[in-house]
Structures are given as C-alpha cells and as structure tokens.
Amino acid sequence: MNTHVLLTPGPLTTSPQTKQAMLTDWGSWDTAFNQLTASVCSDIVQIVNGASTHVCVPLQGSGTFAVEATLGTLVPPTGKVLVPNNGAYCQRIARILRYLGRGVVLLDHRDVEPADPARIDAALSADSSITHVAQVHCETGTGILNPLQDIARVVRRHGRRLIVDAMSSLGAVPIDLSTTPIDAVIAASGKCLEGAPGMGFIVVRRDLIESSPGHSHSLALDLHDQWIYMQKSGQWRFTPPTHVVAALRVALDQFLAEGGTVARGARYRANCHTLTQGMRALGFQLLLPEATQSHIIVTFHAPQHPAYNFDALYRGVREKGFILYPGKLTQIDTFRVGCIGAIDAGVIKQAVTAIKQTMQELGIQP
Ligand SMILES: Cc1ncc(COP(=O)(O)O)c(C=O)c1O
C-alpha cells in the first residue's frame, strides 16, 4: 500500500491498520463518533499521567494551530512569555506571540545547546513581569532534547506557568504530569502516536482552561470555547477531522498494545542507533553530541564534496523508496532523518543502504 517510507518527523509512516481506519465515513453528530473522540482524549491524558488534574482539548489543524491556540487562550493579553530558544520551533513560538501581541522574552541558546535551567532560573529572577515559560521539549529543527523536568521545577519554584510544545516527543519520551509540574502540553495526531496528521491536542490543567475565557484573539483557535462546547455537547465545535480521529483511535490501540511510551521509545531508540551507526560508517557526522541527541530525528552535516547537494541525495533516495528531510539550520548545511513512525531498525538499515547507493551514484565515496 505504501509507496515510500517517510523518514520525516510527521507526517510519518503509518501502519496498514491505521490507514485502514480512514476508510470509514463518520457523521460528526453521531454518538459513536463522539465516543471515539472522548476515548482518544481520555487515552491521551493517561499517556502523560494527568487524569486527576488535566483535561485534553482536541483541535482541528496542524501542530502550529494547536500551539497558537494554546498561547492565545492561556496567556492573557497582558501576559509575558519567556521562550528558551535553541531552534526553529522555539522561534515559531516567539513569532506567534508577536502576532498575538503578547510580551516575549527570548532566551537565546546555540542550536547545539540544550535549554539551560540555570539560565531560565536567572531570567525569571531578573524579570518578575514574566508570567509564562513556553518550552519546546524535543526541538525537531535539530533533534535536541531539552531537560523538561529540571525546567519544570525551576518554573514552578518561581510560580510561573509552563506551556510545553511536546509535538515530536509525546508518546516517545516519557512525560509524567503527576511528578512534573506542567500547565499545558501540546502535541498532534501525526507524530509519535503514529496517527494521520490533521489534529492537535492540548493536555491542560482543568482549572487553567476553565479560568481562561475571553483571552483568545480568534474564534477558531479559542481553546476555552472548544472545551466548553465539547463539555456541553460531546461534539467538536466545527467540522471535525473525522478520519483523522478514527485513525488516531486505531493508532492509540496499537500504541497501547506495543507497551506505551516506554516500548515506543525503545523502538525509536533502536531505529536511531541503527541510523547513526550506519551513517557514521558511511562517513557522515552528526550535528549533536550523543548526550543531547533525541531518538526522534537526527541532523547530519552535509558532506563537504562538490558533487553533493541535498536535492540530488533526496531524489536518489526517493527512487529507492525513502523520503529524507532537509535541514532547518540557516548557518550550517545539514539534512535530517527521522527515526519515528511505524518502522523498525530493519527498515532503517535499508534506508542507510539506499543513502549509500545514492552517494555512490553521485560519485561521493564515504
Ligand atoms: C516541536 C514542534 N513544534 C511545532 C511543530 C509544528 O507542527 P506543524 O508543522 O504540524 O504545524 C512541529 C512540527 O514538526 C514540531 O516538531
């Protein structure tokens, strides 16, 4: 059924069962569909162990829609947000906040440097008008994993709110809301839960969402309104992404059967290990040191060879059945390979072989 294996951080390769789940049409008013939505939300809250404190609010659209909705709803118009910045998705948060007219303080780090809890501590001490911290968990622009637990403890000690973009980590890196003080966690259907892309979800403290009416600049992105409507009716406010919800239900069943976050994380780690070993053997260098490299996506330096360009590599590897991902750094020439999706280490091995063959075709010897 699949034409290409997606080695990208979402959309990603889904299983045949997940694809199959999209062959049914659902009515948005139908009780069975509403039960599907409720069960998906309930499972997602459980995955991050937040059932006693948090609720899950689903939202139509890609991950950025969910990030923008969360910031617009949870940060009041007078709010000011600290954004520890070590990559493209951190910068996107800052950009959204500027669009929304919220205060932003960027705490810049180098791309290869994890967000530093001590610097966040100092920034919060220095500016008592900062109300929130918005932290990307896995910065997918490079694949760096930020130390979420330590950051959460610092933010809580200062009595500020913490919003986490866990778009590319939820389901593959443990997040435990019962021990890690986080106000809202944002993720999406088409990432490590291995559903189809098309909806985001926000796991947010119940008291916080309930006390956030009237903040949002946008009707479509008003999470409070979405939550209240869903509570009252059991339905989505506007046309739901029915096939995406149905696929996510089946994807979650597979996620739970696999053994949840721990087992999925272990599979992705094995994928990542196979990838990095294989690519190193071909002479490729990783951008990040092992200690901060996540098992989600890996950034490689582009080969310093006159015959190399990413498009040629991409085309050659695509012909062999695999889709690579371009780099997202402005200063350094890189490309990325994702480790996530319904794939295992055997598939990654084949992908490395495809990269090797393409490099040989391009006249670039390891
Ligand atoms: C960490 C992170 N945040 C936000 C997004 C934005 O999601 P989308 O491209 O689905 O809007 C992504 C997408 O990969 C991501 O990895």
The ligand as an ORCA input file, in Angstrom:
! r2SCAN-3c Opt
* xyz 0 1
  C       8.354     20.746     18.058
  C       7.354     21.109     17.009
  N       6.519     22.131     17.233
  C       5.614     22.507     16.333
  C       5.502     21.860     15.127
  C       4.536     22.385     14.128
  O       3.688     21.474     13.646
  P       3.016     21.615     12.183
  O       4.102     21.654     11.169
  O       2.217     20.370     12.168
  O       2.193     22.844     12.193
  C       6.343     20.772     14.832
  C       6.272     20.044     13.555
  O       7.020     19.160     13.255
  C       7.294     20.396     15.813
  O       8.130     19.382     15.583
*
